[in-house]
Amino acid sequence: MTDITEKTALSLINRPRRLRLNSTLRRMVRETDLTPSDFIFPLFIDESATEKVPIGSMVGHYRHSFESLKIEIKELVALGIPAVILFGIPARKDWRGSENYNPQGVIPRAIRIIKDIAPEMIVISDMCCCEYTAHGHCGIINHQDHDGFNHHLPHGYLHNDLTLDILAQASLIHAQAGADIIAPSGMIDGMVGAIRNGLDGGGYEHITIMSYAVKMASGFYNPFRDAADSAPSFGDRKQYQMDFANRREAMREVALDVNQGADILMIKPALLNLDIIRDVREGYPLPIAAYQVSGEYAMLQAAGLNGWLDLRRCAMESLMSIKRAGADLIVTYFAKDAVRWLAE
């Protein structure tokens, strides 16, 4: 200190490190916090399963039978996780995805089971057709062997408005089963408005819509597609999911969903779109959800299992970054682990 100039001495009056030296003080001045109420846990329900089946690419996750679902829900309640989002694997698929709007289908049955066990659990129904269609696309496909074939449209084109009818019908069925939130995820133009009209017309105006307002055509979904048996049998989903290079278009998509009555806005994938989460946070007063997708989970797990990084530390850092960017809610496969880590 003997050779410090006056200018340098004055600069040392401000020492941010003073707030970092003590662990208690660090917690007191922390700007962003994670709590169990921030998390939504994804669940896969397999109508054909008789027991839970491990998902190879997603360590610690399973396709659940109806019986194993009951055990899982009790564990989530004990951990204090307030919400689940459901993905169904039906025993039968067809080109229309008709099991999606079957009142006795896999997700309506799962919803009723959950509500019988945990009435206060928030149940979110992921509303898309890809898990139910034989072709794996998110709606009605223009095909010469199917009703409604249009010679003026390309073969394999997704019929937007025909798909909206199915989404509205299925949303009402899931709401009648007891879903608290409908989460349209296909990036079909007009999906929020169609579902809102269908719910309101059926007397379910109180049901929340959490729209996947920004869903990129991402390579990080592959483990999910294995888990949900929902990979497209031909082509890809770029004709309706967003180009991940487009930031301004994301805000246009959000604006459309807000105008149609979305209550919560979802951005997916989360870690790859922190800039967009921040843009939406600054532009709209609605709650924001972000989906830490299967590929984000799988790569952290793989690196952790190989000893390349500290899984717990890096998983929590990733979740904190999503919250810091502006998300109010995080759909994450780490939810159970994160709750335990927070408690410790």
C-alpha positions, 0 to 999 in steps of 0.5 A: 500500500505504500506506493498507491497513488491517490487516484488508485486509493480512491478507487479502492473505496469501492470493493465489491468483494466485501459482499462476497467474503461471507457465505451468509452475506452472499445469500442476503444480497443474492439478486436471483433466487431459486425455489421449489415453486419455480419448477415444473416437472415433465412426466411421460405416461405410457398407456401400454406400460405395466411398470415404469420403463427407463429412458436411456438418453435421460438418466433418472427419467421413465415412461410411467405406467398408470400405477407408477405414476401414482408413486411418482406424484406422491414423491413430487408432493413430498418434495414440494414441486407444485406442477407437472406437465404431461406427455402421453404415449398412446397404445394406438396412433393414427394419421389424425392423432385421435387418441389426443381427444379421446376422453378415455385416452392416456392423458385424460386418464392420467389427469384424473389419477393425479387429481385424485391423489393430489388435488392441489397439484397443478396439472399442465397438459402439453397440447400437441398432436405429434405423440398421437399421430402415426407420422409423428408430425404436429397436426393433420398432414396433406397426404393423398391417402387421407381426407382433406387432401389438397392438390394445391398444397405440397405433399406433407404440408401441415394443414394449419386450420384443420389442426386447430380444430383438433387442438381445440377439441382435445383441449376441452377434453383435457380440461374436462378431465381436470387439467389446470393449464393447457400448453399448446406446443406445436407452433401452429398459427392461431393455436392460442385463439382456437383453444381459447375459443374452444375452452370458453365455448365449453364453459372452461373460461377459467382454464389457463393457457401457457403457450409455447410462444417461441419454440425453435426447430432445435437439435436438442429435442432428440432425447424427448422424441425417444421418450415420447415416441414422437419423432417424425417419420418423414421430413422435419418440423421446420415448416412450423417450428421457428428458425433459431437464427431469428430474434425479431420473429420471436417477438412477433410470435409472442405478440400474436399469442398475447393478442389471442389470450395467452396467460403464460409465455413459454420459450424453448429451449431455455439455455440457447435462448436466454436473449429471447427470454430477456427480450420477452421479459422486458416487453411483456408483463405476463409470466414467462416459462422456459423449458430446459429441454431434454438435450440440455439435460442429457448433455449435462448428465453425460458430462457429469457421469464422465467426470468432466464437470460437477453435475450439481454445480453446473445444473444449478448454475444453468437453472439460475441463469434461466431465472436470471434472464427473466423466467418465472417458471422453469420446466426442467428434468432436474426439478427433483434433484434441484429441490433436494440440492436447495434443501441442502 
